Amino acid sequence: MTHADGNMSTQLLVENWSKSSVSDKAPNGKERQGTLLTITLKDPLYPNVHHLYYMAYKDVDMIECWTDVTNAEKTTVTLTQFYSSCMPIRRNNVYCHHLHGSWASEAQLVAEKLNTGLLEIKNKDGLRNATSDRQEVMFSLDGKGQENTGDVIGAALMYSGNYRITVDTDDSE
């Protein structure tokens, strides 16, 4: 974030958090119950507010997460980089599965063992992102993915346009 005074440093500190029970309508029209965790982050020097939201539904094994940033400065700030969520996974022998390909060879399944370092899946084609790397990933937590056994976590970006999914793996516990 570049502030109006030209400063490019932002230090986000947790100001507070809250947990609440919520209900909403599922796409099929049924009522859904869940728990919403809201974490509020603030910079000690600039009056910007960042909220991280994590919605856990009771009837499905799903966590929906999103972020909003509110500019409370008197002038415009420029958001230069924005990561919408973070999902820590503490396991060994994890594989990342994703789809890759270009015209006439779309949706080729790639399975990569996560080793120490970075794995980056990105697309800069805007709305054409269905023809190269896709914005969905699956993490197989017990070795290479199996059809009927093992623990997996699936993740997808909604309305992604250009995107970058970065998996940062280290061997610390």
TORVOPA-369282 format. One record per residue: residue in three letters; x negated, y, z of N, C-alpha, C, O in turn; residue number from 0. Coordinates in steps of 0.02 Angstrom, whole numbers. Layout:
BEGIN
('ALA',(X,Y,Z),(X,Y,Z),(X,Y,Z),(X,Y,Z),NUM)
...
! end
This chain:
BEGIN
('MET',(-42,-58,0),(0,0,0),(-45,62,0),(-91,67,40),0)
('THR',(-31,107,-45),(-67,171,-46),(-20,224,-18),(34,237,-46),1)
('HIS',(-41,255,35),(0,306,68),(-8,373,33),(-53,382,-9),2)
('ALA',(36,419,49),(36,485,16),(-31,522,24),(-51,560,-19),3)
('ASP',(-66,510,81),(-130,543,92),(-188,507,57),(-246,527,65),4)
('GLY',(-173,454,18),(-225,417,-19),(-254,358,19),(-291,318,-10),5)
('ASN',(-238,352,83),(-263,296,123),(-233,231,98),(-172,226,88),6)
('MET',(-275,181,89),(-251,116,64),(-250,62,118),(-239,4,104),7)
('SER',(-261,82,181),(-262,31,234),(-194,30,269),(-165,81,285),8)
('THR',(-172,-30,280),(-110,-42,317),(-124,-97,367),(-148,-150,348),9)
('GLN',(-108,-84,430),(-117,-134,482),(-49,-149,512),(-20,-107,546),10)
('LEU',(-23,-208,499),(43,-226,523),(37,-264,588),(3,-315,592),11)
('LEU',(71,-238,639),(72,-270,705),(144,-288,722),(191,-252,705),12)
('VAL',(153,-344,756),(220,-364,776),(246,-316,829),(216,-308,882),13)
('GLU',(303,-284,815),(334,-240,863),(385,-278,906),(387,-270,967),14)
('ASN',(425,-320,873),(473,-361,909),(498,-416,864),(482,-419,804),15)
('TRP',(539,-459,892),(572,-512,854),(639,-525,886),(650,-511,945),16)
('SER',(684,-553,846),(750,-571,873),(774,-634,838),(754,-649,781),17)
('LYS',(816,-670,873),(845,-731,847),(920,-727,857),(944,-709,911),18)
('SER',(958,-742,804),(1031,-738,809),(1063,-795,771),(1036,-821,722),19)
('SER',(1123,-814,793),(1163,-863,758),(1204,-828,705),(1232,-775,718),20)
('VAL',(1206,-856,645),(1243,-825,591),(1284,-878,555),(1270,-938,559),21)
('SER',(1334,-855,519),(1371,-900,475),(1384,-862,410),(1393,-801,410),22)
('ASP',(1385,-899,356),(1399,-870,291),(1431,-922,246),(1440,-979,267),23)
('LYS',(1448,-903,187),(1479,-949,140),(1426,-979,94),(1384,-944,66),24)
('ALA',(1427,-1045,88),(1384,-1080,42),(1410,-1071,-29),(1468,-1051,-38),25)
('PRO',(1370,-1084,-81),(1394,-1077,-150),(1457,-1118,-164),(1497,-1100,-208),26)
('ASN',(1466,-1173,-127),(1526,-1214,-138),(1587,-1188,-99),(1640,-1219,-101),27)
('GLY',(1579,-1132,-65),(1635,-1102,-28),(1641,-1124,44),(1681,-1096,81),28)
('LYS',(1603,-1174,65),(1606,-1198,134),(1568,-1151,180),(1521,-1118,159),29)
('GLU',(1589,-1149,243),(1556,-1109,294),(1490,-1143,315),(1489,-1203,326),30)
('ARG',(1436,-1104,319),(1371,-1130,341),(1351,-1095,406),(1361,-1035,414),31)
('GLN',(1323,-1132,451),(1298,-1106,515),(1222,-1109,514),(1192,-1154,483),32)
('GLY',(1190,-1061,547),(1118,-1062,549),(1090,-1014,601),(1127,-982,637),33)
('THR',(1025,-1011,602),(990,-966,648),(945,-921,606),(908,-945,563),34)
('LEU',(949,-856,620),(908,-807,584),(855,-780,632),(872,-752,684),35)
('LEU',(792,-788,614),(736,-758,651),(714,-697,613),(698,-701,553),36)
('THR',(712,-640,646),(689,-577,616),(628,-553,653),(630,-544,714),37)
('ILE',(574,-541,617),(512,-516,647),(501,-446,618),(500,-437,558),38)
('THR',(493,-397,662),(482,-328,642),(408,-310,650),(379,-319,704),39)
('LEU',(378,-286,596),(308,-266,595),(303,-192,581),(340,-165,540),40)
('LYS',(257,-158,615),(246,-87,604),(171,-72,602),(131,-107,633),41)
('ASP',(154,-20,565),(86,5,563),(80,58,618),(125,100,624),42)
('PRO',(27,58,658),(21,107,712),(10,179,687),(22,226,725),43)
('LEU',(-13,189,624),(-27,256,599),(27,282,552),(36,343,547),44)
('TYR',(62,238,517),(111,259,467),(179,232,485),(185,177,512),45)
('PRO',(232,271,472),(299,251,494),(336,203,447),(396,211,436),46)
('ASN',(301,154,421),(334,105,378),(353,44,420),(318,25,466),47)
('VAL',(411,15,402),(436,-43,439),(442,-102,392),(469,-96,337),48)
('HIS',(417,-159,413),(420,-221,374),(459,-272,415),(444,-282,474),49)
('HIS',(509,-303,385),(547,-355,418),(536,-421,382),(541,-425,321),50)
('LEU',(520,-473,420),(514,-541,394),(576,-579,419),(590,-578,478),51)
('TYR',(611,-611,373),(671,-648,391),(662,-722,375),(637,-740,322),52)
('TYR',(682,-764,423),(680,-837,414),(748,-864,435),(767,-860,494),53)
('MET',(785,-891,387),(852,-918,399),(848,-994,396),(832,-1022,344),54)
('ALA',(864,-1027,452),(865,-1100,455),(938,-1122,461),(972,-1104,508),55)
('TYR',(961,-1161,412),(1030,-1185,411),(1036,-1250,450),(990,-1291,449),56)
('LYS',(1093,-1260,483),(1103,-1320,523),(1122,-1380,482),(1109,-1437,501),57)
('ASP',(1154,-1370,424),(1180,-1426,386),(1133,-1450,330),(1148,-1500,297),58)
('VAL',(1078,-1416,319),(1030,-1436,267),(959,-1426,293),(948,-1383,336),59)
('ASP',(912,-1464,267),(842,-1456,286),(812,-1402,241),(775,-1417,194),60)
('MET',(827,-1339,257),(805,-1284,215),(791,-1223,259),(828,-1209,306),61)
('ILE',(738,-1188,242),(724,-1123,273),(721,-1073,216),(680,-1080,170),62)
('GLU',(763,-1023,220),(763,-969,172),(724,-912,202),(736,-894,260),63)
('CYS',(677,-882,165),(639,-827,193),(634,-770,143),(631,-781,83),64)
('TRP',(634,-710,170),(629,-650,129),(599,-594,171),(597,-598,232),65)
('THR',(578,-542,137),(545,-486,169),(574,-422,143),(591,-417,84),66)
('ASP',(579,-372,186),(595,-305,160),(547,-254,190),(525,-261,247),67)
('VAL',(532,-204,151),(486,-150,170),(524,-85,166),(554,-70,114),68)
('THR',(524,-46,220),(557,19,221),(505,73,227),(466,74,274),69)
('ASN',(505,120,179),(459,176,180),(491,232,221),(540,262,199),70)
('ALA',(464,246,279),(490,301,321),(444,362,318),(452,409,356),71)
('GLU',(395,361,271),(353,420,262),(393,473,225),(443,457,193),72)
('LYS',(371,535,229),(408,590,198),(399,593,122),(438,626,88),73)
('THR',(349,558,97),(337,557,25),(330,485,1),(334,438,40),74)
('THR',(321,478,-63),(317,412,-95),(253,376,-76),(200,406,-71),75)
('VAL',(259,311,-65),(200,268,-58),(202,219,-116),(254,207,-146),76)
('THR',(144,191,-132),(140,143,-187),(124,75,-158),(73,65,-125),77)
('LEU',(168,28,-171),(158,-40,-149),(118,-76,-203),(145,-90,-257),78)
('THR',(55,-91,-190),(11,-119,-241),(10,-195,-241),(-1,-227,-293),79)
('GLN',(22,-225,-184),(25,-298,-178),(76,-315,-125),(81,-282,-74),80)
('PHE',(115,-368,-138),(168,-386,-92),(176,-462,-92),(193,-492,-143),81)
('TYR',(166,-492,-35),(176,-564,-28),(241,-574,10),(250,-549,65),82)
('SER',(287,-612,-21),(354,-616,7),(360,-664,65),(407,-657,105),83)
('SER',(317,-713,71),(323,-759,127),(258,-797,137),(212,-795,96),84)
('CYS',(255,-831,193),(198,-872,211),(225,-935,244),(269,-931,287),85)
('MET',(199,-992,225),(221,-1055,254),(161,-1096,276),(129,-1128,235),86)
('PRO',(145,-1094,341),(88,-1134,365),(105,-1208,367),(159,-1228,390),87)
('ILE',(59,-1250,343),(67,-1322,345),(5,-1351,378),(-51,-1341,353),88)
('ARG',(14,-1386,433),(-43,-1415,469),(-42,-1491,459),(-13,-1527,499),89)
('ARG',(-72,-1515,406),(-75,-1586,392),(-139,-1601,354),(-171,-1555,327),90)
('ASN',(-158,-1663,351),(-212,-1686,308),(-181,-1722,248),(-122,-1739,250),91)
('ASN',(-219,-1733,197),(-198,-1772,139),(-134,-1744,107),(-87,-1781,94),92)
('VAL',(-133,-1679,94),(-76,-1646,64),(-88,-1637,-11),(-143,-1617,-32),93)
('TYR',(-37,-1651,-51),(-39,-1640,-123),(10,-1585,-141),(64,-1580,-111),94)
('CYS',(-7,-1545,-190),(38,-1495,-217),(58,-1517,-287),(16,-1532,-329),95)
('HIS',(123,-1521,-299),(151,-1540,-364),(184,-1478,-394),(223,-1444,-360),96)
('HIS',(169,-1465,-457),(202,-1409,-491),(205,-1424,-565),(174,-1471,-590),97)
('LEU',(245,-1384,-600),(255,-1395,-672),(217,-1343,-712),(216,-1284,-696),98)
('HIS',(185,-1367,-766),(144,-1324,-808),(157,-1342,-881),(180,-1397,-896),99)
('GLY',(143,-1297,-925),(148,-1312,-996),(168,-1251,-1036),(192,-1201,-1009),100)
('SER',(159,-1256,-1101),(179,-1202,-1146),(226,-1230,-1199),(248,-1288,-1193),101)
('TRP',(242,-1192,-1249),(292,-1210,-1298),(283,-1281,-1323),(228,-1302,-1341),102)
('ALA',(337,-1318,-1325),(341,-1388,-1348),(305,-1437,-1301),(300,-1496,-1316),103)
('SER',(280,-1412,-1245),(249,-1455,-1196),(263,-1429,-1125),(221,-1433,-1081),104)
('GLU',(323,-1402,-1116),(342,-1374,-1051),(350,-1429,-1000),(357,-1488,-1017),105)
('ALA',(350,-1410,-937),(367,-1454,-880),(323,-1516,-875),(348,-1571,-865),106)
('GLN',(258,-1507,-883),(211,-1562,-871),(193,-1562,-797),(170,-1512,-770),107)
('LEU',(205,-1618,-763),(194,-1622,-692),(120,-1625,-676),(83,-1666,-703),108)
('VAL',(98,-1580,-631),(29,-1578,-608),(30,-1595,-534),(68,-1564,-496),109)
('ALA',(-11,-1642,-512),(-17,-1661,-442),(-90,-1650,-422),(-135,-1681,-450),110)
('GLU',(-100,-1605,-373),(-168,-1589,-352),(-176,-1598,-277),(-135,-1574,-238),111)
('LYS',(-228,-1633,-257),(-242,-1640,-185),(-268,-1573,-161),(-312,-1543,-192),112)
('LEU',(-242,-1550,-105),(-265,-1487,-77),(-329,-1498,-39),(-330,-1532,13),113)
('ASN',(-382,-1468,-64),(-446,-1469,-31),(-460,-1399,-4),(-423,-1353,-19),114)
('THR',(-513,-1392,35),(-530,-1326,62),(-540,-1277,5),(-576,-1292,-43),115)
('GLY',(-509,-1220,10),(-515,-1168,-41),(-447,-1144,-63),(-397,-1152,-28),116)
('LEU',(-444,-1114,-122),(-382,-1084,-148),(-356,-1123,-208),(-393,-1146,-251),117)
('LEU',(-289,-1129,-209),(-254,-1153,-268),(-206,-1097,-287),(-168,-1073,-245),118)
('GLU',(-209,-1076,-349),(-166,-1020,-370),(-125,-1041,-430),(-151,-1068,-479),119)
('ILE',(-60,-1030,-425),(-13,-1042,-480),(18,-974,-495),(48,-943,-451),120)
('LYS',(11,-951,-557),(36,-884,-572),(62,-880,-643),(48,-923,-685),121)
('ASN',(101,-829,-654),(128,-816,-720),(136,-742,-729),(163,-708,-685),122)
('LYS',(112,-716,-784),(118,-644,-800),(160,-632,-862),(155,-580,-894),123)
('ASP',(201,-682,-879),(243,-676,-939),(311,-645,-924),(354,-643,-968),124)
('GLY',(321,-621,-863),(385,-590,-846),(443,-639,-850),(443,-689,-814),125)
('LEU',(491,-624,-891),(551,-666,-896),(538,-732,-931),(581,-777,-928),126)
('ARG',(482,-740,-965),(467,-801,-1002),(432,-853,-958),(399,-897,-985),127)
('ASN',(438,-849,-893),(399,-893,-851),(421,-966,-853),(390,-1008,-819),128)
('ALA',(472,-983,-889),(491,-1054,-896),(447,-1090,-947),(451,-1151,-952),129)
('THR',(406,-1054,-983),(366,-1086,-1035),(293,-1096,-1016),(254,-1120,-1057),130)
('SER',(273,-1078,-956),(205,-1093,-934),(210,-1119,-863),(249,-1165,-851),131)
('ASP',(173,-1093,-816),(178,-1117,-747),(245,-1097,-718),(268,-1040,-725),132)
('ARG',(277,-1144,-684),(343,-1132,-655),(336,-1108,-583),(284,-1118,-552),133)
('GLN',(387,-1076,-557),(385,-1046,-491),(410,-1093,-436),(427,-1070,-381),134)
('GLU',(412,-1158,-450),(431,-1206,-399),(370,-1250,-383),(331,-1267,-427),135)
('VAL',(363,-1267,-320),(309,-1312,-299),(338,-1362,-249),(389,-1350,-218),136)
('MET',(304,-1418,-243),(322,-1468,-193),(257,-1490,-159),(208,-1505,-192),137)
('PHE',(259,-1491,-93),(201,-1514,-54),(218,-1583,-27),(266,-1591,11),138)
('SER',(179,-1633,-46),(186,-1700,-20),(138,-1706,39),(77,-1700,31),139)
('LEU',(165,-1718,98),(125,-1713,160),(89,-1777,180),(48,-1776,225),140)
('ASP',(105,-1833,147),(76,-1897,165),(39,-1929,106),(48,-1988,92),141)
('GLY',(-2,-1891,72),(-36,-1917,13),(4,-1901,-49),(53,-1864,-47),142)
('LYS',(-18,-1929,-105),(14,-1917,-169),(88,-1936,-165),(106,-1986,-135),143)
('GLY',(130,-1895,-196),(203,-1904,-191),(227,-1972,-212),(203,-2001,-261),144)
('GLN',(275,-1999,-175),(307,-2063,-190),(381,-2050,-203),(409,-2000,-179),145)
('GLU',(412,-2093,-240),(482,-2083,-259),(530,-2088,-200),(576,-2047,-196),146)
('ASN',(519,-2136,-155),(568,-2149,-102),(542,-2144,-31),(579,-2158,16),147)
('THR',(478,-2126,-22),(451,-2122,46),(408,-2060,54),(387,-2030,4),148)
('GLY',(396,-2041,115),(352,-1986,130),(389,-1921,146),(448,-1914,132),149)
('ASP',(353,-1875,175),(379,-1809,192),(358,-1759,139),(300,-1758,119),150)
('VAL',(405,-1718,116),(391,-1667,66),(422,-1601,87),(472,-1598,123),151)
('ILE',(393,-1547,62),(420,-1480,69),(424,-1451,-1),(374,-1450,-37),152)
('GLY',(482,-1428,-20),(491,-1396,-85),(498,-1321,-76),(527,-1299,-26),153)
('ALA',(473,-1282,-122),(478,-1209,-118),(489,-1182,-188),(462,-1208,-237),154)
('ALA',(529,-1129,-192),(542,-1097,-256),(552,-1023,-246),(580,-1002,-195),155)
('LEU',(528,-984,-293),(539,-912,-292),(602,-897,-332),(612,-923,-387),156)
('MET',(645,-855,-305),(706,-836,-339),(695,-769,-372),(667,-724,-341),157)
('TYR',(718,-760,-435),(710,-697,-472),(637,-676,-473),(621,-620,-455),158)
('SER',(594,-720,-495),(523,-710,-485),(490,-661,-534),(445,-625,-514),159)
('GLY',(510,-660,-598),(474,-618,-646),(401,-638,-646),(385,-697,-650),160)
('ASN',(355,-589,-643),(284,-605,-634),(275,-628,-562),(305,-599,-516),161)
('TYR',(233,-677,-551),(224,-702,-483),(155,-733,-476),(121,-748,-525),162)
('ARG',(137,-744,-413),(76,-781,-396),(90,-820,-332),(109,-791,-281),163)
('ILE',(81,-885,-335),(87,-927,-276),(15,-947,-258),(-19,-978,-298),164)
('THR',(-6,-930,-199),(-74,-944,-177),(-72,-992,-118),(-38,-979,-68),165)
('VAL',(-107,-1046,-124),(-113,-1095,-69),(-185,-1088,-43),(-232,-1103,-79),166)
('ASP',(-191,-1065,18),(-257,-1054,48),(-267,-1109,100),(-234,-1110,152),167)
('THR',(-313,-1154,86),(-324,-1212,129),(-391,-1205,164),(-442,-1190,133),168)
('ASP',(-390,-1218,229),(-454,-1221,265),(-452,-1282,311),(-400,-1312,320),169)
('ASP',(-508,-1299,339),(-512,-1360,380),(-509,-1344,455),(-525,-1387,496),170)
('SER',(-489,-1284,473),(-483,-1268,544),(-417,-1293,571),(-369,-1301,533),171)
('GLU',(-414,-1305,634),(-352,-1330,666),(-323,-1277,710),(-271,-1288,741),172)
! end
